[in-house]
Amino acid sequence: MLVNLSDVLTSEGMRTEEEILLEMTSYGNGQGNYEISDKSPVRFTFANAGRGRARIEGGVKLTFLTNCDRCLTEVPVRMELKFDRLVTSPDSEDAEADDLGFMDGYQLDVEAFVHNEILVNWPAKILCREDCKGICPKCGRNLNMGDCGCDTFVPDPRMAAIQDIFNANKEV
């Protein structure tokens, strides 16, 4: 959805507030595509911030369905985005380069704007709980459900030469 900001960018002291329903049903980044299971309307306050400049303030609440990075169980990720950005008109001399992704002339692309905000605020690691044990590297069982009984001993590679000596001198 596009929002026309020409009045706000050109009229000194102009201020408007809007609530816009987000049309996005999923969010995609380089790691995957995540379904948006719950969302609130995007609240915007547009205010003139000088000649050819506007301040965009507001927020949105989103819930994504994704998987835990350790055990792969489905986890809802809740985000409460709050933003405060300064945008410039396309004919302004001090047009900022990062406006180009979500500004189309005098219009704000709400979907691209929210996508950029999600990208900046996306967590580096998503866990179902802080003490998640993950999955067994041998059998793939979720270790949060209980121990699987697999032998998880990993020998120290620095001791491999000594282990070879012991194995060579073993009597069969």
Backbone bond lengths (Angstrom), bond angles and torsions (degrees), N, CA, C in turn:
res aa  C-N    CA-C-N  psi(-1)  N-CA   C-N-CA  omega(-1)  CA-C   N-CA-C  phi
1 M - - - 1.438 - - 1.523 108.79 -
2 L 1.316 116.00 139.75 1.458 121.90 179.42 1.523 109.80 -106.86
3 V 1.337 116.16 138.45 1.462 122.67 176.89 1.521 107.06 -117.28
4 N 1.321 116.23 125.47 1.463 121.63 -178.96 1.527 109.58 -77.71
5 L 1.334 116.41 121.29 1.468 121.93 -179.71 1.521 112.47 -109.82
6 S 1.320 118.29 14.54 1.466 120.35 -175.59 1.525 111.57 -62.25
7 D 1.340 118.80 -39.70 1.469 120.97 178.70 1.526 111.19 -64.47
8 V 1.322 116.49 -43.28 1.470 120.44 -178.14 1.529 110.65 -68.73
9 L 1.320 117.54 -39.08 1.464 120.97 -178.77 1.530 112.60 -71.52
10 T 1.317 117.79 -26.25 1.470 119.97 -174.49 1.522 114.48 -105.89
11 S 1.325 119.51 -17.28 1.467 121.80 -175.98 1.523 110.40 -106.28
12 E 1.310 116.57 116.21 1.459 121.24 -179.23 1.523 110.40 -65.73
13 G 1.324 116.79 133.38 1.459 122.82 179.80 1.515 114.34 82.47
14 M 1.305 118.20 -1.27 1.474 122.08 -178.73 1.524 109.87 -69.63
15 R 1.346 115.61 137.56 1.470 121.44 179.38 1.526 107.95 -146.71
16 T 1.321 116.18 129.28 1.468 120.54 177.32 1.522 109.42 -135.41
17 E 1.335 114.74 153.95 1.454 121.34 176.39 1.515 108.21 -124.77
18 E 1.341 115.61 139.97 1.458 120.77 -179.43 1.515 110.20 -144.33
19 E 1.333 115.66 149.72 1.456 122.99 169.60 1.510 106.60 -116.84
20 I 1.332 116.23 126.26 1.453 121.42 -175.45 1.526 108.53 -124.95
21 L 1.333 115.25 132.25 1.463 119.65 176.53 1.517 108.96 -75.30
22 L 1.312 116.02 130.16 1.451 122.38 -179.38 1.520 109.31 -79.76
23 E 1.318 117.35 127.90 1.458 122.02 -178.27 1.526 112.19 -87.70
24 M 1.321 118.46 -13.47 1.464 122.24 -179.53 1.524 110.33 -60.42
25 T 1.325 117.00 135.10 1.463 121.50 174.19 1.518 111.20 -111.05
26 S 1.346 116.73 -12.97 1.456 121.11 177.58 1.521 109.23 -152.97
27 Y 1.318 114.60 161.83 1.462 121.71 178.62 1.518 107.45 -123.12
28 G 1.319 116.05 129.32 1.452 119.96 178.86 1.514 111.62 -119.44
29 N 1.324 115.31 137.09 1.460 121.21 172.24 1.522 106.99 -135.69
30 G 1.293 118.90 -171.04 1.448 121.94 -177.49 1.524 114.05 -66.24
31 Q 1.324 117.59 -15.32 1.458 121.05 -177.48 1.524 112.98 -94.79
32 G 1.319 117.70 -19.13 1.458 119.43 -179.63 1.507 112.21 163.44
33 N 1.328 114.90 -174.10 1.453 122.74 178.73 1.524 107.28 -118.17
34 Y 1.329 117.86 126.32 1.451 122.65 -173.21 1.521 109.83 -119.01
35 E 1.336 116.25 126.12 1.452 121.83 -179.63 1.525 110.27 -73.00
36 I 1.325 116.36 137.49 1.459 121.56 174.92 1.525 106.45 -91.19
37 S 1.338 116.69 111.79 1.464 120.65 -176.46 1.520 112.88 -89.21
38 D 1.327 117.42 -24.15 1.460 121.14 -179.77 1.519 108.35 -150.55
39 K 1.331 116.34 142.02 1.467 120.40 179.86 1.520 109.92 -153.71
40 S 1.307 114.33 148.89 1.459 120.70 174.82 1.530 107.49 -102.90
41 P 1.325 117.27 164.00 1.469 117.86 173.53 1.536 109.92 -63.59
42 V 1.317 116.01 150.48 1.460 120.77 178.78 1.520 107.93 -82.76
43 R 1.327 117.20 122.34 1.458 122.29 177.07 1.518 109.28 -91.79
44 F 1.304 116.64 127.49 1.467 121.71 179.52 1.518 109.85 -124.66
45 T 1.322 115.42 142.80 1.452 122.79 165.97 1.515 105.65 -125.37
46 F 1.333 116.35 117.99 1.461 122.32 179.11 1.512 107.45 -106.36
47 A 1.331 116.80 126.06 1.464 120.73 -178.86 1.524 109.58 -136.25
48 N 1.323 115.30 138.64 1.459 120.42 177.00 1.520 108.05 -67.27
49 A 1.336 116.30 133.47 1.464 121.71 -177.95 1.528 110.10 -122.57
50 G 1.297 116.39 32.94 1.456 120.04 -179.02 1.514 110.56 117.70
51 R 1.289 115.80 -175.56 1.460 122.33 -175.66 1.539 111.78 -64.54
52 G 1.326 115.91 112.81 1.458 121.37 177.54 1.517 114.67 71.42
53 R 1.342 117.32 19.05 1.462 120.79 -178.78 1.526 109.80 -130.12
54 A 1.319 115.60 146.73 1.465 121.03 177.94 1.524 109.38 -139.11
55 R 1.316 115.37 143.98 1.460 121.68 176.09 1.526 107.40 -100.98
56 I 1.328 114.72 130.54 1.462 121.49 178.04 1.516 107.33 -111.63
57 E 1.324 116.16 118.09 1.457 122.15 177.40 1.521 108.29 -123.44
58 G 1.316 116.42 154.79 1.450 118.82 176.80 1.503 112.36 157.49
59 G 1.325 114.67 -160.69 1.452 119.58 -179.24 1.507 112.33 -172.28
60 V 1.318 114.31 169.73 1.458 122.67 178.37 1.527 108.28 -156.62
61 K 1.332 115.95 148.94 1.465 121.47 175.67 1.518 107.71 -112.25
62 L 1.337 115.87 130.54 1.458 122.23 -178.33 1.521 110.14 -133.17
63 T 1.338 115.77 150.01 1.458 121.56 172.99 1.519 107.69 -129.05
64 F 1.334 116.18 126.23 1.462 122.92 -178.96 1.522 109.36 -110.03
65 L 1.322 116.06 149.82 1.462 120.80 171.94 1.520 107.52 -103.70
66 T 1.326 115.85 121.92 1.457 121.50 -179.61 1.522 108.64 -145.30
67 N 1.303 117.22 -176.88 1.460 122.10 -179.25 1.515 111.00 -110.72
68 C 1.333 115.38 148.11 1.459 121.67 175.11 1.526 108.14 -62.45
69 D 1.321 117.09 137.61 1.462 121.36 -178.64 1.531 113.06 -70.29
70 R 1.332 118.64 -16.72 1.468 121.17 -179.21 1.526 113.41 -102.45
71 C 1.340 117.36 -45.78 1.469 119.13 -173.55 1.530 113.65 -112.39
72 L 1.306 118.01 -4.84 1.461 124.43 175.13 1.524 115.13 69.21
73 T 1.336 119.52 13.31 1.459 120.22 174.75 1.523 109.21 -77.81
74 E 1.343 116.06 152.72 1.461 120.20 -177.51 1.527 110.06 -70.80
75 V 1.330 114.94 134.53 1.456 121.89 -175.77 1.528 108.70 -133.48
76 P 1.344 118.07 131.60 1.463 118.79 171.67 1.537 109.62 -81.33
77 V 1.318 116.69 131.24 1.461 121.68 178.37 1.526 107.29 -110.65
78 R 1.320 115.86 117.61 1.467 120.53 -179.22 1.517 109.43 -99.09
79 M 1.330 114.67 134.09 1.467 120.68 178.23 1.516 108.79 -128.53
80 E 1.312 115.40 133.46 1.456 120.29 171.17 1.522 105.86 -116.18
81 L 1.325 115.39 101.10 1.454 121.27 -176.73 1.521 110.22 -88.32
82 K 1.301 115.52 131.57 1.460 121.73 171.93 1.519 105.89 -123.87
83 F 1.317 116.76 132.63 1.455 119.09 -176.99 1.512 111.39 -131.79
84 D 1.314 113.79 152.81 1.458 123.52 178.36 1.522 105.56 -149.52
85 R 1.317 116.59 100.27 1.470 122.43 -175.23 1.515 110.38 -124.77
86 L 1.299 114.52 152.52 1.456 122.06 174.02 1.522 107.54 -112.07
87 V 1.328 116.58 125.57 1.467 121.24 178.47 1.523 108.43 -120.11
88 T 1.315 115.06 157.17 1.460 120.85 -179.09 1.518 110.05 -122.42
89 S 1.318 115.45 156.90 1.463 120.25 177.73 1.525 108.83 -71.94
90 P 1.334 117.86 155.52 1.467 120.39 -176.75 1.527 113.77 -65.53
91 D 1.325 117.86 -24.81 1.461 119.85 -179.56 1.526 112.55 -95.21
92 S 1.324 117.10 6.78 1.457 121.46 178.12 1.523 110.03 -76.29
93 E 1.335 116.11 145.68 1.468 120.77 -179.08 1.526 112.17 -72.20
94 D 1.313 117.49 -27.72 1.468 120.54 -177.85 1.532 111.48 -103.48
95 A 1.327 115.81 38.31 1.474 120.01 178.65 1.524 109.29 -61.95
96 E 1.327 115.31 129.33 1.461 120.49 -178.54 1.519 110.08 -84.80
97 A 1.325 116.20 143.43 1.463 121.41 -176.36 1.523 112.42 -66.04
98 D 1.359 118.42 -32.35 1.459 118.24 -176.46 1.524 112.52 -77.45
99 D 1.323 118.75 -8.48 1.462 121.32 174.03 1.517 111.05 -69.08
100 L 1.317 117.32 -24.36 1.457 121.34 -172.01 1.521 113.12 -62.10
101 G 1.308 118.48 -26.02 1.452 120.52 -177.75 1.512 114.13 -73.05
102 F 1.316 118.54 -31.26 1.459 120.00 -176.44 1.519 114.02 -125.59
103 M 1.321 118.39 -0.35 1.466 121.09 174.57 1.519 109.03 -105.54
104 D 1.315 116.01 130.32 1.456 122.84 176.81 1.521 106.14 -121.58
105 G 1.322 115.08 89.69 1.469 119.82 -174.46 1.515 109.21 70.14
106 Y 1.337 115.84 -121.30 1.461 121.19 178.43 1.527 111.81 -96.26
107 Q 1.327 116.89 11.62 1.455 120.19 -176.02 1.532 111.17 -113.84
108 L 1.326 114.24 139.38 1.461 121.83 177.66 1.519 108.27 -94.88
109 D 1.331 116.81 125.15 1.460 122.34 174.74 1.536 106.70 -86.08
110 V 1.327 116.12 105.30 1.463 121.81 -173.89 1.527 111.04 -63.29
111 E 1.328 117.56 -41.86 1.465 121.11 -178.65 1.535 110.68 -61.99
112 A 1.334 117.43 -45.92 1.470 121.38 179.72 1.527 110.76 -66.70
113 F 1.330 116.66 -38.17 1.464 121.28 179.21 1.528 110.43 -62.22
114 V 1.338 116.74 -48.88 1.471 120.95 -179.88 1.527 110.17 -66.58
115 H 1.332 117.37 -38.40 1.475 120.87 177.49 1.527 110.11 -58.56
116 N 1.327 117.63 -44.63 1.472 121.23 178.37 1.531 111.31 -62.42
117 E 1.322 116.69 -40.09 1.468 120.19 -179.89 1.533 110.86 -67.06
118 I 1.336 117.54 -38.94 1.465 120.70 177.19 1.528 109.56 -64.13
119 L 1.329 115.84 -44.44 1.467 121.25 -178.95 1.526 111.33 -57.30
120 V 1.312 117.05 -42.80 1.466 121.90 -179.11 1.529 110.90 -69.06
121 N 1.332 117.53 -33.27 1.461 121.40 -174.39 1.526 114.38 -100.72
122 W 1.330 118.19 2.90 1.467 120.75 -178.53 1.525 110.06 -64.69
123 P 1.341 118.74 131.69 1.467 120.65 -178.43 1.526 112.23 -67.33
124 A 1.329 115.87 146.34 1.462 121.17 -179.93 1.522 111.16 -70.06
125 K 1.319 118.07 -35.58 1.460 122.39 -179.94 1.527 108.01 -137.22
126 I 1.319 115.71 132.40 1.457 121.57 179.41 1.527 107.57 -111.64
127 L 1.331 115.90 121.35 1.462 121.01 -179.39 1.522 109.95 -122.89
128 C 1.338 116.26 147.04 1.464 120.67 177.24 1.530 110.13 -70.47
129 R 1.308 115.91 -31.24 1.465 123.14 174.46 1.523 107.53 -158.85
130 E 1.312 117.02 161.48 1.467 121.49 -175.04 1.522 113.27 -61.01
131 D 1.344 116.89 -36.66 1.458 120.28 -176.46 1.532 112.41 -100.25
132 C 1.314 117.32 32.02 1.471 121.52 -179.82 1.533 109.37 -60.06
133 K 1.342 116.29 131.39 1.466 121.79 -177.07 1.518 112.81 -90.52
134 G 1.324 117.37 -13.85 1.460 120.78 178.09 1.515 112.90 83.36
135 I 1.331 115.93 -154.91 1.466 121.44 -179.64 1.523 109.13 -118.42
136 C 1.328 115.39 155.02 1.467 121.18 178.88 1.529 108.73 -69.38
137 P 1.333 117.99 130.25 1.465 119.63 -179.65 1.524 113.40 -69.88
138 K 1.341 117.64 -14.69 1.472 119.95 -179.57 1.519 112.27 -94.48
139 C 1.342 117.39 -51.83 1.467 119.97 -173.98 1.522 113.82 -105.99
140 G 1.342 117.93 -16.00 1.462 121.08 177.58 1.515 114.95 84.69
141 R 1.326 118.50 9.72 1.462 120.91 179.67 1.529 110.19 -73.36
142 N 1.327 115.49 144.05 1.462 121.75 176.43 1.524 107.64 -71.20
143 L 1.330 117.77 113.52 1.465 122.30 -175.81 1.526 112.70 -73.56
144 N 1.334 118.11 -11.09 1.462 120.53 174.22 1.532 110.34 -71.63
145 M 1.333 117.73 -23.43 1.467 122.56 -179.68 1.532 111.64 -84.18
146 G 1.317 117.58 -12.60 1.460 121.79 -179.37 1.510 110.38 141.78
147 D 1.338 114.97 166.47 1.460 120.88 -179.19 1.527 109.42 -73.99
148 C 1.333 116.41 144.27 1.468 120.68 -177.30 1.524 112.11 -94.91
149 G 1.327 119.55 -17.98 1.451 122.31 179.08 1.517 114.26 89.06
150 C 1.309 118.87 2.23 1.469 121.40 179.12 1.530 110.11 -70.91
151 D 1.331 115.67 150.06 1.459 121.53 175.62 1.518 107.59 -76.83
152 T 1.318 117.07 112.55 1.458 121.27 -177.45 1.525 112.46 -106.96
153 F 1.342 117.31 14.66 1.462 120.39 179.66 1.524 109.46 -67.54
154 V 1.322 115.78 127.97 1.457 122.35 177.15 1.523 106.66 -119.81
155 P 1.340 117.71 115.16 1.466 119.05 -178.41 1.532 111.10 -68.87
156 D 1.302 114.53 151.61 1.465 120.82 178.51 1.531 108.47 -73.60
157 P 1.337 118.99 121.30 1.466 120.57 -177.02 1.530 112.93 -64.53
158 R 1.322 118.14 -20.31 1.470 120.58 178.23 1.520 111.65 -71.09
159 M 1.331 115.77 -19.58 1.464 120.84 -178.78 1.526 112.02 -97.43
160 A 1.322 118.86 8.45 1.467 122.54 -176.06 1.527 111.93 -61.45
161 A 1.316 118.51 -38.87 1.472 121.18 -179.17 1.529 110.24 -65.23
162 I 1.296 118.16 -41.80 1.459 121.67 178.81 1.521 109.82 -67.63
163 Q 1.310 117.55 -38.85 1.465 121.49 177.94 1.522 110.77 -62.10
164 D 1.328 117.49 -37.85 1.473 121.43 177.18 1.530 111.01 -62.87
165 I 1.324 117.76 -38.13 1.472 121.45 178.70 1.529 109.58 -64.26
166 F 1.337 116.54 -45.60 1.458 119.75 179.48 1.531 110.98 -63.41
167 N 1.316 117.11 -42.27 1.470 120.70 -179.41 1.534 111.00 -66.13
168 A 1.340 118.48 -34.07 1.466 121.97 -179.35 1.520 110.59 -70.76
169 N 1.326 119.09 -32.92 1.460 122.51 -176.68 1.531 113.42 -94.40
170 K 1.297 117.71 5.55 1.464 120.75 179.09 1.508 110.08 -71.83
171 E 1.320 115.12 136.64 1.457 119.35 175.30 1.516 108.18 -87.53
172 V 1.292 114.27 137.70 1.459 119.16 -178.13 1.498 109.34 -95.00
